[in-house]
Amino acid sequence: MALREEFEKQGNWLFRWRSYLPLLIIPLFIIALHSTASLNRESAGLGAKCWEVFCFVFSLLGFVVRCLTVAFVPSGTSGRNTKEQIATVLNTTGIYSIVRHPLYLGNLMIIFGLLLFIRVWWFAAIGALVFWVYYERMAFAEEEFLRRKFGPAYLEWAEKTPPFLPRIGNWNRPDLTFSLRKVLKREYSGFFALIASFTCLNILREIVVNTQHPQIGLGWVALFGFGLIVYLTLRTLKKKTTILDVPGR
């Protein structure tokens, strides 16, 4: 099998199981915590708190990228499908005019913030490399699908639009208006997952580093509570009502 077909096959497999495969990095995370427990004890204080805030804000910016993508796209694109690639139209305006894979870019920013949060350089480096290859393969499979389906239109767009690093000068106003309801409907679970991930990392690190007297920050607890309320509220609205439905979106 040629490399092109092999990469596409790998990308489609990763795309199908993308919700679960990142969990495989958990053992490496546990090793990182135990191997640097003493370092984390020595680096506690205001600097550590500022670093936590920086990492959270960086990941939050990645989530904002996802929201800005979802808010402007029509139905049948940029979805959460897992079995196969789906695209009824080719998105080339809005955020798609400056970067070809904004959802993957947002995910990478979220993940990198989480990796940096641990304050273990080799864990962040290995994790960043693993997830870069992971998303690169999925992006390759997606582009092969779009190339076959949209042909010259896709090639013309891809020629001037970078895959991951935005080219702001290419900005082209989106065809559709901003839809807050679609963002709330699609991204509420991702918002809670972001908050829950940082809260869990904080708790696990405290348990490992301060085994005798772990101190869980009240700020993280309050943020988790807020995220849980938002999640349950929006999930109920999505499942039980049509408030968040947007025709054609």
Long-range contacts (C-beta under 8 A, 24 or more apart in sequence): 4-144, 7-137, 7-140, 7-141, 8-140, 8-141, 8-144, 9-141, 10-137, 10-141, 11-137, 11-138, 11-139, 11-140, 11-141, 11-142, 11-144, 12-84, 12-85, 12-141, 14-134, 14-137, 14-138, 14-141, 15-82, 15-85, 15-138, 15-141, 15-142, 16-82, 16-83, 16-84, 17-82, 18-82, 18-134, 18-138, 19-82, 21-134, 22-111, 22-131, 22-134, 25-127, 25-130, 28-123, 28-126, 28-127, 29-118, 29-123, 32-118, 32-120, 32-122, 32-123, 33-118, 33-120, 33-204, 33-205, 33-208, 33-209, 34-208, 35-120, 36-119, 36-120, 37-208, 37-209, 39-119, 40-119, 40-205, 40-209, 41-209, 41-210, 43-119, 44-209, 48-119, 51-116, 51-117, 51-119, 52-117, 52-198, 52-202, 54-116, 55-113, 55-114, 55-116, 55-117, 55-198, 56-113, 56-117, 56-198, 57-113, 58-109, 58-112, 58-113, 58-116, 59-109, 59-110, 59-111, 59-112, 59-113, 59-114, 59-194, 59-198, 60-113, 60-194, 61-109, 62-105, 62-106, 62-107, 62-108, 62-109, 62-110, 62-111, 62-112, 62-113, 63-106, 63-110, 63-187, 63-190, 63-191, 63-194, 64-106, 65-95, 65-102, 65-103, 65-105, 65-106, 65-109, 66-102, 66-103, 66-106, 66-107, 66-187, 66-190, 67-183, 67-187, 68-94, 68-95, 68-102, 69-94, 69-95, 69-96, 69-102, 69-103, 69-106, 70-103, 70-182, 70-183, 70-186, 70-187, 71-178, 71-179, 71-180, 71-182, 71-183, 72-174, 72-175, 72-176, 72-177, 72-178, 72-179, 73-176, 73-249, 74-176, 74-248, 74-249, 75-248, 75-249, 78-103, 80-186, 85-141, 85-142, 85-145, 85-146, 87-145, 87-146, 87-149, 87-150, 90-146, 90-150, 90-153, 90-154, 90-157, 92-157, 92-161, 92-172, 93-172, 93-173, 93-174, 93-175, 94-172, 94-173, 94-174, 94-175, 94-176, 95-166, 95-174, 96-161, 97-161, 97-170, 97-171, 97-172, 98-161, 98-162, 98-166, 98-167, 98-168, 98-170, 98-171, 99-161, 99-162, 99-163, 99-164, 99-165, 99-166, 99-167, 100-139, 100-143, 100-157, 100-158, 100-161, 100-162, 100-163, 100-164, 101-135, 101-139, 101-142, 101-163, 101-164, 104-135, 104-138, 104-139, 104-164, 105-164, 105-166, 107-135, 108-132, 108-135, 108-164, 110-194, 114-197, 114-198, 114-201, 117-198, 117-201, 118-201, 118-205, 139-163, 139-164, 176-249, 179-246, 179-249, 181-243, 181-244, 181-245, 181-246, 182-244, 182-246, 182-249, 184-234, 184-237, 184-244, 185-234, 185-238, 185-244, 185-245, 185-246, 188-230, 188-231, 188-234, 188-235, 188-238, 189-231, 189-235, 191-227, 191-230, 191-231, 192-227, 192-228, 192-230, 192-231, 194-227, 195-223, 195-224, 195-226, 195-227, 196-224, 196-227, 198-223, 199-223, 199-224
